[in-house]
Structure formats: C-alpha cells, structure tokens
Amino acid sequence: MTQIIEPSPPIAVTPPVAVTGATGAQGGATARALLRAGRPVRALTREPGSPAAAELAALGADVVRADFDDPASLAPALHGAGALFAMSTPFGTDPDAEVRQATALLDAARAVGSVRHVVYTSATNADRSTGIPHFDSKYRVERHLTGLGLPWTVLGPAAFMDNYANDWTLQSLRDGVFHLPMPPGVPLPVIAADTIGAFAAHVLARPGVYAGRRIDIASQWRTGEQIAAAITAASGRPIRCVEVPLSVVAGYSEDLATMFRYFQEPGLTIDTGALHAEHPEIDWQPLETWAAARTWDL
C-alpha cells in the first residue's frame, strides 16, 4: 500500500522591520530592542561597512545600504519590509533638506507596497507651531506621513539624556561644569535613547493598537541641578550646573536658541504620569539610572 505523504504547510516568514538611523542613537536602540524581541531587522545605513553596522550585523540584523540623498537606493532597501522605523534630522544639513530626505524615504515606503506600518520619531510638542526650525521641519514630515494612506504612528521624544554625555558636554564636565541654557529650578522632560527604542519596538509589535496615534514620550522631568547631581553621583566628580545665556547659544545656533527659549516659555507639555500609567510595561529609565550605567571619562 502506497503511503501518501501530505506536504508540510509553508513556514510563515515574518517580514523585517526596516530601521533608519540604525547606526545612531535612536535607530540603534530601536534595532537592538527589536532584535531582543525576536523581530527580524533590516538596518538601513549609508555606511554598511562601519563598526556600528558590524555590531548590528553581529546581533543578527541584515545591514543594507540606504542613502537619503540617493533616492534610488531607498526602494531596494525597503523592498519586502513589513514595517518602517523612520527618523530624520536637520543637523549636518538644514530643515529643508531634512524634509526632502524624509519625504523621499516615506514615498519609497509607500511605493514598495509591503510596508504596513510606519513609526516616525519627531519631537515633543512639534505639532504645536513651536517656531523651532528643527521641530517645525519634523511636523512638516508628520503631515506628509499622515497623508500617504499608510498606517502610521508618530512618537515625540523629549530632551535626550544621551546629549548630556556627548563630546561637547564632556569637555565642560571635565572642568566640573554642566552647561544648560535653562534658568535654575526650571525642569525639562527627558528620555534616554534606549527608552525611545524600547517604546518604538513596543509600538511596532502592536500596529492595530497604535496606528493613527501621535504620542509624546518622556521618562521624567529634571532640572539642570538634578542632572548635574546625577552625573556627580555616577562619575564621582563634583559637577555644578551653570546657566548659559540664550545670546551665547544664538552665537552657535539660532535654531537651538529658539528651542531653549521655547523650553523656558511657554515650555514643553507632557503628562508623564498619565503616559506611564497607560504604558506600565515600558521601563521608563530614570536619569539617575541612565547616568549610573555609563562610564564617565572625566
């Protein structure tokens, strides 16, 4: 008697999440969070041969070349991706270039036909006519995204804790000073890149819950004095906070001066209590924990 062997059902393959800025802070954090959750990741980068790209590849990401200034590279990089984590920046270019590059990316995501959810990181309150050039450019991108006909979610991260450990800040910290263009005692909402990545991965896993929503995100509110105290405790070096006049900031960047002027008045608006209550599964990393986990080269 001949045995009839039924063919095995095809194995479902989860399409990858394409992650832009994958070798940077936000994109890298999102890629790592997705990989930890078992999601396939396609890391988009202009420099697939960079050390940061090699680290992602070692974690299991598929690293591919994509250059916002080379629109022809975008569709091949996105082909077959089921979702997209998109970010944009004017730094190194200008706000108009940011909008042009992000628009090209989003248009390519629509054109390939496989992308079913786009998560775009903007900025807290960017949808409120802030007058801050690099906030307003992100809102222009948001408006383009919402008109594409693709399911979308916009995240608006607050001030990045990670900026308190960049090269420019570290130079001052070595002199025992944390410079911040904010008056004493006036807090800012802050968030770590790792928390942004964790929240983005959470959203990307639940498109039906988050599609069509814009969510500003922050871990907590902290004054300059509290930030300096956290770095003091973590580094073992005494650090004091010194206010930088906006006129000095304007000498470096009118965009940043406008941002800190807005931070002072009217100020960012985000209800961290309500946000955390709605999303208790997220590890809302406090500034003090973030600082303690770093190696401070001071």
C-alpha positions in Angstrom: 0.0 0.0 0.0 1.4 3.3 -1.1 1.8 5.8 1.7 0.6 9.3 0.8 2.7 12.0 2.4 0.9 15.3 2.8 3.1 18.3 2.0 4.1 20.3 5.0 2.4 23.7 5.3 4.6 26.6 4.4 6.5 28.2 7.2 5.3 31.7 7.8 8.1 34.2 7.5 7.8 37.5 9.4 8.9 40.4 7.2 11.7 42.5 8.6 11.3 45.9 10.2 13.4 48.4 8.3 15.2 50.8 10.7 16.7 54.1 9.6 19.4 55.8 11.6 20.3 52.2 12.7 23.9 53.1 13.4 22.9 56.2 15.5 21.3 56.5 19.0 17.6 56.3 18.3 17.7 53.9 15.4 20.4 51.7 17.0 18.4 51.5 20.2 15.3 50.5 18.3 17.1 47.9 16.2 18.5 46.3 19.4 15.1 46.3 21.1 13.5 44.6 18.1 16.2 42.0 17.9 15.9 41.2 21.6 12.2 40.7 21.0 12.9 38.3 18.1 11.9 40.6 15.3 13.9 40.5 12.1 15.6 43.8 11.5 16.9 45.4 8.3 19.3 48.1 9.4 19.5 50.9 6.9 22.7 52.9 6.8 24.8 55.0 4.4 27.9 53.1 5.6 27.3 49.3 5.9 31.0 48.8 6.4 31.1 50.9 9.6 32.0 49.4 13.0 28.5 50.3 14.3 26.9 48.4 11.3 29.2 45.4 12.0 27.9 45.4 15.6 24.3 45.3 14.4 25.1 42.5 11.9 26.7 40.5 14.7 23.5 40.8 16.7 21.5 39.4 13.7 20.5 42.4 11.7 20.5 42.5 8.0 22.6 45.6 7.1 21.8 47.2 3.8 22.9 50.5 2.2 20.4 53.3 2.0 21.2 57.0 1.5 18.5 59.7 1.9 20.4 61.8 -0.7 20.3 58.9 -3.2 16.5 58.2 -3.6 17.3 55.3 -6.0 18.8 53.4 -3.0 15.7 53.6 -0.9 13.1 51.4 -2.7 15.6 48.4 -2.9 16.5 48.8 0.7 12.8 48.8 1.7 11.6 46.1 -0.6 9.9 43.3 1.3 10.0 45.1 4.7 6.7 44.9 6.6 7.2 48.0 8.8 9.5 51.0 8.9 11.1 52.9 11.8 11.8 56.3 10.3 13.7 59.2 11.8 15.1 62.4 10.3 17.5 65.2 11.4 18.4 68.6 10.0 21.8 68.6 11.8 24.6 68.3 9.3 22.2 69.7 6.6 19.3 72.0 7.2 15.5 71.8 7.9 14.5 71.9 4.3 17.0 69.1 3.5 15.5 67.1 6.4 12.0 67.4 5.0 13.2 66.5 1.5 15.1 63.4 2.7 12.3 62.2 5.0 9.7 62.7 2.3 11.8 60.6 -0.2 12.0 57.8 2.4 8.3 57.8 3.2 7.3 58.0 -0.5 9.6 55.0 -1.1 7.9 53.1 1.7 4.5 53.6 0.1 5.8 52.7 -3.3 7.3 49.3 -2.4 3.8 48.1 -1.3 5.0 45.8 1.5 5.2 48.3 4.4 2.1 48.1 6.5 3.1 50.4 9.4 5.4 53.4 9.7 6.7 54.7 13.1 8.2 58.1 12.8 10.1 59.8 15.6 9.5 63.6 15.7 9.8 65.8 18.9 7.7 66.6 21.9 5.1 69.3 21.0 6.4 69.6 17.4 2.7 69.6 16.3 2.1 72.8 18.2 3.6 75.5 16.0 6.6 76.0 18.2 8.5 78.2 15.8 11.6 76.0 16.4 13.1 75.3 13.0 14.0 71.7 13.6 10.7 71.0 15.3 8.7 72.6 12.5 10.5 70.6 9.9 9.6 67.4 11.7 6.0 68.5 11.8 6.1 69.0 8.0 7.3 65.4 7.7 4.5 64.3 10.1 1.9 66.0 7.8 3.3 64.3 4.8 3.3 60.9 6.5 -0.4 61.2 7.6 -1.4 61.9 4.1 0.2 58.9 2.5 -2.5 56.4 3.2 -0.2 54.1 5.2 -0.9 53.1 8.8 1.3 55.4 10.9 2.4 56.3 14.5 4.3 59.4 15.5 6.4 59.4 18.6 7.6 62.7 20.1 10.6 62.1 22.3 11.5 64.8 24.9 15.1 66.1 25.5 17.7 63.3 25.1 19.6 62.3 28.2 22.3 61.0 25.8 23.1 64.6 24.8 24.5 65.1 28.4 27.3 62.7 27.5 28.3 63.9 24.0 31.7 65.2 23.3 30.9 68.9 23.7 29.2 68.4 27.1 32.0 66.1 28.3 34.6 68.9 27.7 32.7 71.1 30.2 32.1 68.2 32.6 35.8 67.6 32.9 36.0 71.2 34.2 33.3 70.4 36.8 30.6 72.3 35.0 27.3 71.2 33.3 26.2 74.0 31.0 22.4 74.2 30.3 20.5 77.2 28.7 17.8 76.9 31.3 17.1 79.0 34.5 17.8 77.4 37.8 15.0 75.2 39.1 13.1 75.0 35.7 12.7 71.3 34.7 12.8 69.7 31.3 11.2 66.4 30.3 14.0 63.9 29.5 14.3 60.5 28.0 17.1 58.0 27.1 17.6 56.7 23.6 17.2 53.2 24.9 13.8 54.0 26.2 12.8 55.5 22.9 13.9 52.3 21.2 12.0 50.1 23.7 8.9 52.2 23.2 9.2 52.1 19.4 9.7 48.3 19.4 6.6 48.0 21.6 4.6 50.1 19.1 5.9 48.2 16.1 4.7 45.0 17.6 1.1 46.4 18.0 0.2 48.3 14.9 -3.5 47.7 15.4 -3.3 49.5 18.8 -1.1 52.4 17.8 -1.9 53.2 14.2 -3.1 56.8 13.8 -1.8 58.0 17.1 0.7 60.7 18.0 2.4 60.2 21.4 4.9 62.5 23.2 7.2 60.4 25.4 9.4 61.2 28.4 10.7 59.3 31.4 10.7 62.2 33.9 11.2 65.9 34.5 14.6 67.1 35.7 16.2 70.5 36.4 19.8 71.3 35.4 20.7 71.0 39.1 19.3 67.5 39.2 21.1 66.5 36.1 24.4 67.7 37.5 23.7 65.9 40.7 23.0 62.6 38.9 26.3 62.9 36.9 28.1 63.8 40.1 26.8 60.6 41.8 27.6 58.5 38.8 31.0 59.8 38.0 32.4 60.6 41.4 33.3 64.1 40.2 31.6 67.2 41.6 29.6 68.8 38.9 27.7 72.1 39.2 25.1 73.4 36.8 25.7 76.8 35.1 23.1 78.6 33.1 24.2 79.5 29.6 22.6 82.8 28.3 20.5 82.4 25.2 22.5 85.1 23.5 25.6 82.8 23.7 23.6 79.8 22.3 22.4 82.0 19.5 26.0 82.7 18.6 26.4 78.9 17.8 22.9 78.2 16.5 19.8 80.4 16.3 17.8 77.2 15.9 19.0 75.8 19.3 18.5 79.3 20.9 14.9 79.3 19.7 14.4 75.8 21.1 15.6 76.7 24.6 13.7 79.9 24.5 10.6 77.8 23.9 11.6 75.4 26.6 11.7 78.3 29.0 8.4 79.9 27.9 5.8 78.5 27.2 7.6 75.2 27.9 7.0 71.7 26.8 3.8 70.0 27.8 3.8 66.3 28.5 1.9 64.4 31.3 4.5 61.7 32.2 2.2 60.3 35.0 -0.6 59.6 32.5 1.9 58.3 29.9 3.5 55.8 32.3 0.1 54.7 33.7 -1.0 53.8 30.1 2.3 52.0 29.4 3.4 50.2 32.5 5.2 47.6 30.5 7.8 50.1 29.4 11.0 50.5 31.5 10.9 54.3 31.9 14.6 54.6 32.7 15.2 57.4 35.2 18.0 59.9 34.6 19.9 58.6 37.7 19.8 55.0 36.4 20.9 56.1 32.9 23.8 58.1 34.4 24.9 55.3 36.8 25.0 52.8 33.9 27.5 55.0 31.9 31.3 55.0 32.1 32.1 58.7 32.6 35.5 59.6 31.2 36.1 62.6 33.4 
